[in-house]
Amino acid sequence: MSQASPLAELLAAAARPMVDARAMPPSVYTSTDFLDLELSEIFGKEWVCVGHASGLPNVGDYLTFDLAGQPIVVIRDREQGIRAFSNVCLHRMSTLVEGTGNKRVLVCPYHAWTYGLDGQLRGAPFMAETTGFCKENYKLPAIRCEEWKGWIYVTLDNDRPSLASGLGELDAMIAPYEVENYQECFRETHVWDTNWKVLAENFMESYHLPVCHADTVGGHSKLEEMDCPRPQGLQLSLDHQRGVPADGQRPSRQHPPDRPLAQNHRADHALPQPSDHADAGLFLVSLAPSQRAGSGRDHLWRRPLAGIHGRSQGR
């Protein structure tokens, strides 16, 4: 199947009016050609969220990520900046580090080539005896990395406009939450044997909340009152939802710094409260292709999508 066929089907489905919307065609979940298109045009070019800056508080703290087949390490350097590099040794292409942790230097587990936190090769055992070898000529390829509102984003596209340049409208929308001041409390990794778009779609709709989350936010989710505006003009695809409270509810408080929120932001908490404070709100943001965030009364959680691993598509 050619790339044009599933893409044409997708464009036709997207062109339908909202009142006559349909699910995406099956071909975009199963076509290997469409998968190649996603890898090259989405995961190979877009800004992708890989973590939160507060999760790397110390010099040498790192996390790893695979993006469109490129292993990446994101690390806090000695100047307290956050950098991203190819997570592949320049000698025999071994993976340098895995998972998360802290390193004073990056040491290849194969031949002990050693790199500083700036990516520069610091040591290569016995290579000084090799004619013409100069360790100063070896440095891990840098991956573009930017921090926005505390979140860390990377892109493989060196010509991509800066992340912040396309998020002005979203910046203003979430400013009252001061999410840049939040601290990461825990990090979990879940591997799902499914197409990445299934997870993205699940987060972007509230239809399942009363059923699948009946014991938590489901009981406070009134589908008929959901407010789903779609800001225009953003370079990255954005959707967000806000649950609207019933009349008479008192304002909630959002941390930090536990002060009253103004206007519609008062509704944005999801956890059950005392009987005189029955809530019906949750603020959800989806920033394609990878960032999913939900703001509750006293917490903010995010769900980054790591993309596609392997060559199979979920059916």
KOLSE-187492 format. One record per residue: residue in three letters; x, y, z of N, C-alpha, C, O in turn. Coordinates in steps of 0.02 Angstrom, whole numbers. Layout:
    r     n_X     n_Y     n_Z    ca_X    ca_Y    ca_Z     c_X     c_Y     c_Z     o_X     o_Y     o_Z
  ALA       X       Y       Z       X       Y       Z       X       Y       Z       X       Y       Z
...
END
This chain:
    r     n_X     n_Y     n_Z    ca_X    ca_Y    ca_Z     c_X     c_Y     c_Z     o_X     o_Y     o_Z
  MET      42     -60       0       0       0       0      44      62       0      93      65      37
  SER      28     110     -40      68     171     -45      53     218      12       3     211      48
  GLN      98     267      21      87     317      72      24     358      58     -11     379     104
  ALA      11     369      -6     -44     413     -25    -112     386      -3    -157     424      14
  SER    -120     320      -4    -185     291      10    -207     303      82    -261     331      91
  PRO    -169     283     134    -192     297     202    -193     371     217    -236     395     255
  LEU    -146     409     188    -146     481     200    -207     513     170    -238     557     201
  ALA    -226     492     110    -286     520      78    -348     503     117    -394     544     124
  GLU    -350     442     144    -408     422     184    -412     463     248    -466     483     270
  LEU    -354     477     277    -352     517     339    -375     588     325    -414     615     364
  LEU    -351     618     272    -371     686     255    -445     691     241    -478     740     259
  ALA    -472     641     208    -544     640     194    -585     636     259    -636     670     266
  ALA    -561     595     306    -597     590     370    -592     655     409    -640     675     441
  ALA    -533     687     408    -524     749     446    -563     806     417    -577     855     452
  ALA    -581     802     353    -617     857     321    -692     857     338    -726     905     322
  ARG    -716     805     369    -787     801     386    -803     851     441    -760     864     484
  PRO    -862     880     442    -881     927     496    -885     890     562    -895     829     564
  MET    -876     927     617    -874     896     683    -938     857     698    -934     804     730
  VAL    -995     881     676   -1057     846     691   -1064     781     653   -1106     740     669
  ASP   -1021     772     603   -1022     710     563    -955     675     566    -934     642     518
  ALA    -920     682     623    -853     656     630    -853     579     630    -901     547     650
  ARG    -798     551     606    -787     480     605    -718     464     634    -675     507     636
  ALA    -709     402     655    -644     381     678    -594     381     620    -614     380     562
  MET    -530     382     636    -480     379     584    -484     312     547    -503     262     578
  PRO    -466     310     483    -470     248     445    -421     195     472    -368     213     497
  PRO    -439     131     468    -396      78     493    -326      79     463    -278      57     495
  SER    -319     102     402    -254     100     369    -201     140     405    -142     123     400
  VAL    -219     193     441    -168     233     475    -141     198     537     -91     220     566
  TYR    -173     143     557    -148     104     613    -109      42     591     -70      15     629
  THR    -119      21     529     -91     -43     507     -42     -37     449      -3     -84     437
  SER     -41      18     413       1      25     354      74      37     374      89      85     411
  THR     120      -4     350     190       7     363     216      69     327     261     103     351
  ASP     186      85     270     205     146     235     186     208     275     224     256     279
  PHE     127     206     306     105     262     347     149     267     409     164     323     432
  LEU     170     211     437     216     211     493     282     246     475     307     287     513
  ASP     308     230     416     370     264     393     359     339     387     403     379     403
  LEU     300     358     364     284     429     358     281     463     426     305     519     433
  GLU     252     429     475     249     456     543     319     464     572     335     515     603
  LEU     361     414     562     429     416     589     469     474     559     507     507     594
  SER     462     485     494     501     537     461     472     607     470     510     655     480
  GLU     406     613     467     375     680     467     351     702     535     342     762     546
  ILE     339     657     581     315     675     648     371     666     699     397     715     725
  PHE     389     604     712     440     592     764     509     613     742     553     625     784
  GLY     521     617     677     586     639     652     593     714     647     648     739     634
  LYS     538     752     657     541     824     647     510     865     704     534     920     718
  GLU     459     840     736     424     879     786     464     884     851     510     845     863
  TRP     445     933     892     470     937     961     434     884    1002     373     880    1001
  VAL     472     843    1037     444     788    1076     464     795    1149     523     804    1165
  CYS     415     791    1193     428     796    1265     458     731    1290     431     677    1278
  VAL     514     737    1326     548     677    1351     551     674    1427     571     622    1455
  GLY     533     727    1461     537     726    1534     526     794    1564     509     842    1529
  HIS     537     799    1629     529     862    1665     596     882    1696     631     840    1723
  ALA     612     946    1692     677     970    1716     688     954    1790     744     941    1810
  SER     635     956    1830     642     943    1901     661     870    1915     684     853    1969
  GLY     652     826    1864     672     757    1872     747     747    1863     773     692    1873
  LEU     783     801    1843     855     800    1836     885     856    1878     913     903    1850
  PRO     879     853    1943     899     910    1985     974     917    1995     998     973    2009
  ASN    1012     863    1988    1082     864    2006    1127     857    1945    1108     827    1895
  VAL    1187     884    1950    1236     876    1897    1247     801    1885    1259     763    1931
  GLY    1243     781    1822    1252     710    1805    1188     670    1802    1190     613    1778
  ASP    1132     697    1826    1068     661    1819    1050     655    1746    1059     703    1707
  TYR    1026     597    1726    1010     587    1655     947     545    1647     925     510    1693
  LEU     919     548    1588     866     504    1566     880     485    1494     915     522    1458
  THR     853     429    1473     864     407    1404     797     400    1368     744     393    1399
  PHE     801     403    1302     740     406    1262     758     382    1192     812     396    1168
  ASP     712     347    1160     721     327    1091     672     365    1047     612     361    1058
  LEU     698     403    1000     656     444     958     670     428     884     724     442     858
  ALA     619     399     852     625     382     781     687     341     766     720     351     715
  GLY     704     295     811     761     252     802     827     282     826     879     249     821
  GLN     826     343     851     886     375     876     888     373     952     847     405     985
  PRO     935     334     981     942     334    1055     969     402    1078    1017     428    1051
  ILE     936     429    1129     953     496    1154     965     493    1229     930     457    1265
  VAL    1015     530    1253    1025     539    1324    1018     614    1339    1049     655    1306
  VAL     977     630    1389     968     699    1412     999     703    1481     984     663    1524
  ILE    1043     753    1491    1083     754    1552    1092     825    1578    1095     872    1540
  ARG    1097     831    1644    1112     895    1677    1188     904    1678    1223     863    1708
  ASP    1213     957    1645    1285     965    1640    1313    1003    1700    1276    1019    1746
  ARG    1378    1015    1700    1411    1045    1757    1396    1120    1765    1410    1149    1817
  GLU    1367    1149    1714    1346    1219    1718    1272    1225    1735    1243    1279    1731
  GLN    1241    1168    1756    1170    1165    1775    1123    1171    1716    1062    1180    1724
  GLY    1150    1167    1656    1107    1166    1597    1085    1096    1580    1112    1047    1606
  ILE    1036    1090    1537    1012    1025    1514    1032    1016    1441    1016    1058    1399
  ARG    1066     962    1427    1089     947    1359    1061     880    1336    1040     839    1377
  ALA    1060     871    1271    1040     807    1242    1092     786    1191    1116     827    1151
  PHE    1110     722    1192    1160     695    1145    1135     629    1117    1090     597    1143
  SER    1167     609    1062    1159     540    1038    1187     494    1091    1242     503    1116
  ASN    1147     443    1109    1166     396    1162    1203     336    1132    1190     279    1150
  VAL    1249     350    1087    1285     297    1051    1359     313    1051    1379     369    1032
  CYS    1401     266    1072    1473     276    1072    1499     284    1001    1476     249     955
  LEU    1545     330     992    1572     344     926    1621     290     902    1643     292     844
  HIS    1638     243     945    1687     192     926    1654     133     891    1664     124     831
  ARG    1614      94     926    1582      35     898    1506      37     905    1472     -14     903
  MET    1479      98     914    1407     109     912    1368      74     968    1310      58     959
  SER    1400      63    1024    1365      34    1081    1324      88    1117    1342     147    1117
  THR    1269      67    1148    1229     113    1189    1269     131    1251    1296      87    1285
  LEU    1271     195    1267    1312     218    1323    1279     205    1391    1309     174    1435
  VAL    1217     228    1399    1181     221    1463    1109     202    1448    1085     212    1393
  GLU    1076     174    1498    1007     154    1491     966     179    1550     992     190    1604
  GLY     902     187    1538     856     207    1592     871     277    1618     883     323    1579
  THR     870     284    1684     885     348    1716     938     336    1770     950     279    1790
  GLY     970     390    1792    1020     383    1843    1063     445    1849    1043     500    1830
  ASN    1124     436    1875    1171     491    1882    1241     466    1865    1262     412    1887
  LYS    1276     504    1825    1344     487    1803    1389     548    1808    1369     604    1789
  ARG    1450     538    1832    1500     591    1830    1526     599    1759    1541     655    1737
  VAL    1532     544    1724    1551     542    1653    1512     485    1621    1484     443    1656
  LEU    1509     485    1555    1476     432    1519    1528     383    1493    1571     401    1452
  VAL    1525     322    1517    1575     271    1499    1543     217    1457    1494     186    1479
  CYS    1570     205    1398    1543     152    1356    1557      84    1389    1613      71    1409
  PRO    1506      41    1395    1516     -24    1428    1555     -74    1386    1571    -129    1409
  TYR    1571     -56    1324    1606    -103    1280    1682     -95    1283    1717    -143    1299
  HIS    1707     -35    1269    1779     -24    1269    1800      34    1314    1857      58    1311
  ALA    1754      57    1356    1769     109    1406    1789     176    1377    1824     215    1410
  TRP    1768     191    1316    1776     260    1294    1734     304    1341    1677     287    1358
  THR    1763     360    1362    1733     400    1415    1720     471    1390    1764     503    1361
  TYR    1658     494    1401    1637     560    1378    1618     603    1438    1589     578    1486
  GLY    1633     667    1433    1612     714    1484    1539     731    1477    1507     711    1429
  LEU    1513     768    1525    1442     787    1523    1427     838    1468    1369     854    1456
  ASP    1480     862    1436    1471     906    1377    1476     867    1312    1475     897    1258
  GLY    1481     800    1317    1485     758    1258    1554     747    1230    1564     706    1185
  GLN    1603     783    1256    1671     779    1230    1705     715    1253    1700     696    1311
  LEU    1740     681    1207    1777     621    1225    1834     640    1272    1875     683    1256
  ARG    1837     607    1330    1889     622    1380    1943     568    1382    2000     582    1399
  GLY    1924     508    1366    1972     453    1370    1954     396    1325    1895     380    1316
  ALA    2006     364    1295    1996     306    1251    2056     261    1262    2109     273    1233
  PRO    2050     208    1302    2107     166    1320    2147     142    1260    2120     114    1212
  PHE    2213     154    1263    2262     130    1214    2255     162    1145    2295     146    1100
  MET    2207     206    1135    2198     236    1069    2252     287    1053    2261     305     995
  ALA    2289     310    1103    2344     357    1091    2398     326    1049    2438     361    1018
  GLU    2400     259    1047    2450     224    1008    2429     218     935    2469     195     893
  THR    2368     237     920    2344     234     851    2365     297     813    2353     352     836
  THR    2395     287     755    2420     344     716    2363     391     697    2312     369     670
  GLY    2372     454     712    2324     505     691    2265     513     737    2223     557     726
  PHE    2260     471     790    2202     477     834    2210     538     880    2263     547     911
  CYS    2158     577     885    2157     636     929    2089     639     963    2039     651     929
  LYS    2087     628    1027    2023     624    1062    1985     690    1059    1923     690    1064
  GLU    2020     747    1050    1986     812    1045    1941     816     983    1898     860     979
  ASN    1951     770     936    1910     771     875    1846     731     881    1807     726     833
  TYR    1833     703     941    1775     661     950    1728     691    1002    1747     705    1058
  LYS    1667     701     982    1616     728    1027    1548     699    1007    1532     694     948
  LEU    1509     680    1056    1443     652    1042    1400     703    1004    1399     761    1023
  PRO    1366     682     952    1322     728     916    1269     757     962    1235     721     999
  ALA    1262     823     961    1212     856    1003    1143     850     971    1136     853     910
  ILE    1093     842    1012    1023     842     991     991     906    1016    1000     925    1074
  ARG     954     940     973     922    1002     995     877     990    1054     837     943    1055
  CYS     884    1032    1105     849    1022    1168     827    1090    1195     867    1136    1198
  GLU     764    1096    1213     738    1158    1242     694    1142    1302     664    1088    1306
  GLU     692    1188    1348     650    1181    1407     593    1232    1401     605    1291    1387
  TRP     532    1209    1413     474    1253    1411     428    1236    1469     404    1179    1475
  LYS     417    1285    1512     372    1276    1570     394    1217    1613     352    1184    1644
  GLY     459    1204    1616     484    1149    1657     489    1083    1620     522    1037    1644
  TRP     459    1078    1561     462    1017    1522     520    1018    1474     538    1071    1448
  ILE     551     961    1463     608     955    1418     584     927    1352     551     875    1349
  TYR     601     961    1298     584     940    1231     647     931    1190     696     967    1199
  VAL     645     883    1144     699     874    1096     670     868    1026     611     850    1018
  THR     711     882     976     692     872     906     753     850     867     809     871     882
  LEU     742     808     818     796     786     773     804     833     714     849     824     673
  ASP     760     882     708     761     929     652     799     992     670     775    1032     711
  ASN     857    1001     642     898    1060     658     869    1124     632     889    1178     653
  ASP     821    1120     586     791    1180     558     722    1196     587     689    1243     566
  ARG     701    1157     636     635    1168     666     635    1234     704     682    1248     741
  PRO     582    1275     696     578    1337     737     578    1319     811     559    1264     831
  SER     600    1366     852     603    1354     924     534    1335     951     483    1358     924
  LEU     534    1296    1002     471    1272    1031     428    1330    1056     369    1334    1041
  ALA     459    1375    1094     421    1430    1125     390    1476    1073     338    1507    1087
  SER     419    1481    1014     394    1526     963     324    1507     939     287    1550     913
  GLY     305    1444     947     240    1423     924     189    1411     979     134    1387     965
  LEU     207    1427    1041     163    1409    1096     139    1470    1136     120    1463    1194
  GLY     139    1528    1105     119    1587    1142      48    1584    1168      35    1604    1225
  GLU       2    1559    1127     -68    1555    1149     -77    1505    1206    -114    1518    1253
  LEU     -43    1448    1200     -47    1399    1254     -14    1426    1317     -38    1413    1372
  ASP      41    1462    1309      76    1492    1366      29    1534    1408      27    1529    1469
  ALA     -10    1577    1373     -58    1620    1408    -114    1579    1440    -138    1597    1494
  MET    -134    1525    1407    -189    1485    1431    -174    1451    1498    -217    1446    1541
  ILE    -112    1426    1505     -95    1388    1565     -56    1429    1616     -36    1403    1668
  ALA     -44    1493    1602      -5    1535    1648     -30    1534    1720      11    1533    1766
  PRO     -96    1534    1732    -119    1535    1802     -98    1474    1843     -98    1477    1905
  TYR     -79    1420    1811     -60    1360    1848      13    1360    1870      32    1320    1913
  GLU      53    1405    1842     124    1409    1860     157    1341    1859     191    1322    1907
  VAL     147    1303    1806     171    1235    1803     247    1231    1803     276    1179    1819
  GLU     281    1286    1786     353    1286    1787     381    1278    1858     440    1263    1867
  ASN     339    1288    1909     361    1282    1978     347    1214    2008     365    1201    2066
  TYR     316    1169    1971     301    1103    1997     364    1061    2001     413    1073    1965
  GLN     363    1010    2045     419     965    2053     397     894    2038     343     872    2058
  GLU     439     858    2001     422     789    1985     427     746    2048     479     745    2081
  CYS     373     710    2064     371     668    2124     389     596    2109     421     563    2151
  PHE     369     570    2052     388     502    2034     383     496    1958     351     536    1924
  ARG     415     445    1932     416     432    1861     406     357    1850     441     317    1881
  GLU     360     339    1806     347     269    1789     352     260    1714     338     306    1675
  THR     371     201    1693     373     183    1622     327     124    1610     333      72    1643
  HIS     282     132    1563     236      79    1545     244      65    1470     245     110    1429
  VAL     249       1    1453     255     -20    1383     189     -48    1361     164     -97    1389
  TRP     160     -18    1309      95     -39    1284     104     -70    1215     135     -40    1171
  ASP      77    -130    1206      81    -163    1141      23    -140    1098     -25    -177    1086
  THR      29     -78    1076     -25     -48    1037       3       8     994      60      28    1002
  ASN     -38      32     950     -19      90     910     -18     152     953     -63     162     995
  TRP      32     195     945      39     254     988     -22     300     984     -38     334    1032
  LYS     -56     301     927    -113     345     918    -172     324     961    -214     365     979
  VAL    -176     260     978    -231     237    1021    -225     269    1090    -276     291    1118
  LEU    -165     274    1117    -155     307    1181    -169     381    1176    -201     410    1220
  ALA    -146     412    1121    -158     484    1113    -232     499    1108    -256     547    1138
  GLU    -268     459    1070    -340     470    1062    -377     460    1128    -424     497    1144
  ASN    -357     410    1166    -389     398    1230    -385     458    1276    -433     476    1310
  PHE    -327     490    1276    -318     548    1320    -358     608    1296    -379     649    1336
  MET    -370     613    1231    -401     672    1202    -477     670    1205    -510     718    1184
  GLU    -506     617    1230    -579     614    1235    -601     599    1306    -566     564    1342
  SER    -659     624    1324    -686     615    1392    -744     566    1394    -773     554    1448
  TYR    -762     539    1337    -820     495    1332    -814     435    1378    -865     410    1403
  HIS    -752     411    1390    -743     350    1430    -739     363    1505    -740     316    1544
  LEU    -734     426    1525    -722     441    1596    -775     413    1643    -757     382    1693
  PRO    -840     423    1629    -891     398    1677    -889     323    1686    -910     297    1738
  VAL    -865     286    1635    -864     213    1639    -798     187    1666    -797     150    1715
  CYS    -743     205    1633    -678     176    1650    -648     206    1714    -607     173    1747
  HIS    -669     266    1732    -641     299    1792    -697     317    1841    -697     370    1872
  ALA    -744     271    1847    -803     285    1888    -786     297    1961    -821     334    1995
  ASP    -732     266    1986    -715     272    2056    -672     334    2071    -659     349    2129
  THR    -650     370    2019    -608     429    2031    -641     489    1997    -690     516    2022
  VAL    -613     510    1940    -639     570    1907    -705     558    1871    -741     605    1855
  GLY    -720     494    1857    -781     479    1819    -844     504    1851    -889     528    1817
  GLY    -847     498    1917    -907     520    1952    -916     595    1952    -969     620    1969
  HIS    -864     632    1932    -867     705    1931    -864     732    1860    -854     791    1850
  SER    -874     687    1811    -868     707    1741    -938     711    1710    -971     660    1700
  LYS    -959     771    1695   -1023     783    1662   -1009     797    1588    -988     852    1570
  LEU   -1020     747    1546   -1002     753    1476   -1039     810    1442   -1012     844    1398
  GLU   -1101     822    1463   -1141     875    1431   -1115     944    1448   -1134     993    1417
  GLU   -1070     949    1498   -1044    1014    1518    -971    1023    1500    -940    1074    1517
  MET    -942     975    1464    -872     980    1444    -861    1039    1397    -900    1050    1350
  ASP    -809    1075    1410    -790    1133    1369    -726    1115    1332    -674    1105    1363
  CYS    -729    1110    1265    -671    1088    1226    -652    1139    1172    -661    1125    1113
  PRO    -627    1196    1192    -605    1245    1142    -543    1221    1105    -505    1181    1132
  ARG    -534    1245    1044    -476    1226    1004    -441    1289     980    -462    1319     931
  PRO    -389    1309    1014    -353    1370     994    -327    1364     923    -308    1310     901
  GLN    -326    1420     888    -303    1422     820    -234    1454     816    -215    1492     861
  GLY    -198    1439     763    -136    1474     749     -74    1444     781     -20    1472     773
  LEU     -81    1387     816     -22    1356     846      15    1315     794     -16    1283     752
  GLN      81    1316     798     120    1276     752     113    1202     767     117    1160     722
  LEU     103    1185     830      94    1115     849      20    1104     864     -15    1149     888
  SER      -3    1044     850     -73    1028     861     -88    1029     935     -51     999     975
  LEU    -141    1062     954    -160    1069    1024    -234    1058    1033    -274    1081     993
  ASP    -252    1022    1085    -321    1016    1106    -321    1017    1181    -275     992    1213
  HIS    -373    1045    1211    -378    1041    1284    -451    1039    1304    -495    1060    1267
  GLN    -463    1013    1363    -531    1005    1389    -534    1031    1459    -485    1028    1497
  ARG    -591    1058    1477    -601    1081    1546    -670    1061    1568    -720    1075    1535
  GLY    -674    1027    1625    -738    1012    1655    -766    1075    1687    -729    1110    1721
  VAL    -830    1089    1677    -862    1149    1704    -902    1131    1766    -943    1085    1763
  PRO    -892    1165    1822    -927    1146    1884    -999    1169    1885   -1020    1213    1847
  ALA   -1037    1138    1929   -1106    1160    1939   -1107    1227    1976   -1058    1244    2010
  ASP   -1161    1264    1970   -1166    1328    2004   -1162    1319    2079   -1184    1268    2106
  GLY   -1133    1368    2112   -1131    1367    2184   -1069    1337    2214   -1060    1339    2275
  GLN   -1025    1310    2172    -964    1282    2200    -916    1337    2219    -911    1388    2185
  ARG    -880    1327    2273    -832    1377    2294    -767    1369    2254    -754    1314    2229
  PRO    -726    1421    2249    -664    1416    2211    -617    1364    2241    -612    1356    2301
  SER    -582    1331    2196    -530    1285    2219    -464    1323    2226    -459    1381    2207
  ARG    -415    1289    2252    -348    1318    2255    -301    1272    2217    -308    1211    2219
  GLN    -253    1303    2183    -207    1265    2142    -136    1277    2166    -117    1334    2176
  HIS     -97    1224    2175     -28    1231    2198      18    1236    2138       3    1208    2085
  PRO      75    1271    2146      88    1321    2197      60    1389    2176      45    1399    2117
  PRO      51    1436    2223      66    1431    2295       3    1427    2337      -5    1463    2386
  ASP     -44    1384    2316    -106    1372    2353    -146    1437    2360    -170    1453    2414
  ARG    -153    1472    2305    -193    1533    2305    -255    1522    2262    -254    1477    2219
  PRO    -308    1561    2272    -367    1551    2231    -353    1564    2158    -316    1610    2140
  LEU    -382    1523    2115    -378    1534    2043    -435    1578    2021    -489    1578    2052
  ALA    -425    1615    1967    -475    1661    1943    -516    1631    1887    -493    1586    1852
  GLN    -577    1656    1878    -620    1642    1822    -630    1566    1814    -640    1530    1863
  ASN    -626    1542    1751    -640    1471    1739    -590    1424    1771    -605    1366    1782
  HIS    -530    1449    1786    -479    1406    1815    -500    1381    1884    -471    1333    1909
  ARG    -549    1411    1914    -572    1388    1980    -598    1317    1977    -597    1281    2028
  ALA    -622    1295    1919    -653    1229    1914    -603    1173    1905    -622    1114    1906
  ASP    -540    1190    1897    -494    1140    1872    -461    1098    1926    -401    1104    1939
  HIS    -500    1055    1956    -473    1005    2001    -518     943    1996    -577     949    1981
  ALA    -490     885    2008    -526     824    1992    -538     779    2052    -582     735    2049
  LEU    -501     787    2105    -507     741    2161    -569     755    2203    -587     813    2212
  PRO    -602     703    2228    -661     714    2270    -644     757    2331    -591     749    2361
  GLN    -689     802    2348    -680     848    2403    -736     837    2454    -781     798    2441
  PRO    -734     871    2511    -789     866    2558    -856     882    2526    -859     912    2472
  SER    -909     860    2559    -976     866    2529    -995     937    2511   -1035     947    2465
  ASP    -968     986    2545    -984    1055    2529    -940    1082    2473    -942    1142    2457
  HIS    -900    1037    2443    -854    1059    2391    -854    1007    2336    -801     982    2316
  ALA    -913     989    2311    -919     938    2259    -892     965    2194    -920    1013    2166
  ASP    -838     935    2169    -804     961    2111    -822     922    2048    -843     865    2051
  ALA    -812     954    1991    -826     921    1927    -778     946    1874    -797     958    1817
  GLY    -715     953    1892    -670     982    1843    -603     947    1837    -578     919    1885
  LEU    -575     950    1778    -507     926    1764    -484     961    1700    -520     963    1651
  PHE    -424     988    1702    -397    1025    1646    -346     981    1610    -295     963    1639
  LEU    -360     964    1547    -318     919    1508    -291     955    1447    -328     989    1412
  VAL    -226     946    1434    -195     975    1376    -160     921    1336    -124     880    1364
  SER    -172     919    1271    -138     873    1226     -98     913    1175    -126     951    1135
  LEU     -33     906    1178      11     942    1133      46     890    1089      92     856    1111
  ALA      23     885    1027      47     833     982     121     843     966     145     899     962
  PRO     158     787     957     133     718     958     140     683    1025     115     627    1033
  SER     173     713    1074     194     672    1131     171     695    1200     172     655    1247
  GLN     150     757    1207     138     784    1274      65     780    1293      22     806    1257
  ARG      50     748    1349     -17     745    1378     -10     766    1451      30     738    1488
  ALA     -49     816    1472     -43     840    1541    -112     851    1569    -158     873    1535
  GLY    -119     836    1634    -182     848    1669    -169     884    1734    -125     865    1772
  SER    -206     937    1747    -196     976    1807    -254     965    1855    -312     976    1837
  GLY    -238     942    1915    -287     933    1967    -279     986    2021    -239    1032    2014
  ARG    -317     979    2075    -318    1030    2127    -249    1039    2159    -228    1095    2172
  ASP    -214     984    2171    -151     989    2206     -95     950    2171     -46     930    2202
  HIS    -103     939    2106     -53     900    2071     -58     915    1996    -109     939    1971
  LEU      -5     899    1962      -5     900    1889      30     837    1866      86     822    1888
  TRP      -2     799    1822      30     739    1797      36     745    1721      -3     780    1689
  ARG      84     711    1694      94     713    1622     106     643    1597     129     599    1634
  ARG      90     632    1534     100     568    1502     134     578    1435     101     587    1384
  PRO     201     576    1434     236     581    1370     232     515    1333     236     462    1363
  LEU     223     519    1268     223     459    1227     292     451    1196     318     496    1163
  ALA     322     393    1206     391     382    1182     394     365    1109     448     354    1082
  GLY     337     361    1076     338     347    1004     333     274     990     302     236    1027
  ILE     365     254     936     356     186     909     421     148     916     474     173     897
  HIS     417      88     942     475      44     947     462     -17     903     409     -47     907
  GLY     511     -36     863     502     -93     819     467     -73     755     457     -13     742
  ARG     448    -122     715     419    -109     650     347    -130     644     318    -125     590
  SER     317    -153     697     248    -176     693     201    -121     715     219     -78     755
  GLN     141    -122     688      89     -74     706      35    -110     744      18    -167     728
  GLY       7     -77     795     -49    -105     832    -110    -110     788    -122     -66     747
  ARG    -149    -163     796    -210    -172     756    -272    -172     801    -328    -179     777
END
